[in-house]
């Protein structure tokens, strides 16, 4: 296992630990829940990390995830 694979594995473990903390310690208010668009953005970002060996695919997936998350933020700000 080379160093880039170790970094990817560590980042996935850290993200999973953060997700578990948010699930178990977070408040169950409706406004704090993950929207479907934010979940999709998170999926694209994780896929970009996983498929990071091929730079074109990895960066494209990361970019799509970031764009979707920005769209979700703008939608939330407009609805308030």
C-alpha positions in Angstrom: 0.0 0.0 0.0 1.6 3.3 -1.0 1.3 6.6 0.8 -1.5 8.0 -1.2 -3.7 5.0 -0.5 -2.9 5.3 3.2 -4.0 9.0 3.1 -7.2 8.1 1.3 -8.0 5.3 3.8 -7.3 7.6 6.8 -9.5 10.4 5.3 -12.3 7.9 4.8 -12.0 6.7 8.4 -12.0 10.3 9.7 -15.1 11.2 7.6 -16.9 8.1 8.9 -16.0 8.9 12.5 -17.3 12.5 12.0 -20.5 11.2 10.5 -21.0 8.9 13.4 -20.5 11.7 15.9 -22.9 13.9 14.0 -25.5 11.1 13.9 -25.3 10.2 17.6 -24.5 13.5 19.2 -26.3 15.9 16.8 -29.7 17.3 17.5 -32.6 15.9 15.6 -34.0 19.2 14.4 -35.3 19.2 10.9 -33.2 22.1 9.9 -30.0 20.3 10.8 -30.7 17.2 8.7 -28.8 16.5 5.5 -30.7 17.4 2.4 -30.8 15.1 -0.5 -28.7 17.5 -2.6 -26.1 17.7 0.2 -26.1 13.9 0.4 -25.5 13.7 -3.3 -22.7 16.2 -3.1 -21.1 14.2 -0.3 -21.3 11.1 -2.4 -19.6 12.8 -5.3 -16.8 14.1 -3.0 -16.3 10.7 -1.5 -16.2 9.1 -5.0 -13.7 11.7 -6.1 -11.5 10.7 -3.1 -11.9 7.0 -3.9 -11.2 7.4 -7.6 -8.4 9.9 -7.0 -5.8 7.7 -8.8 -7.1 9.0 -12.2 -6.8 12.7 -11.8 -9.3 13.7 -14.5 -12.1 11.5 -12.9 -11.2 12.3 -9.3 -11.0 16.1 -9.8 -14.2 16.0 -11.9 -16.1 14.2 -9.2 -14.8 16.5 -6.5 -15.7 19.5 -8.6 -19.3 18.3 -9.1 -19.6 17.7 -5.4 -18.4 21.2 -4.5 -20.8 22.7 -7.1 -23.7 20.7 -5.7 -22.9 21.8 -2.2 -22.7 25.4 -3.2 -26.1 25.1 -4.9 -27.5 23.6 -1.7 -26.2 26.4 0.4 -27.7 29.0 -1.9 -31.0 27.3 -1.8 -31.0 27.1 2.0 -30.1 30.8 2.2 -32.9 31.8 -0.2 -35.5 29.7 1.7 -34.7 31.5 5.0 
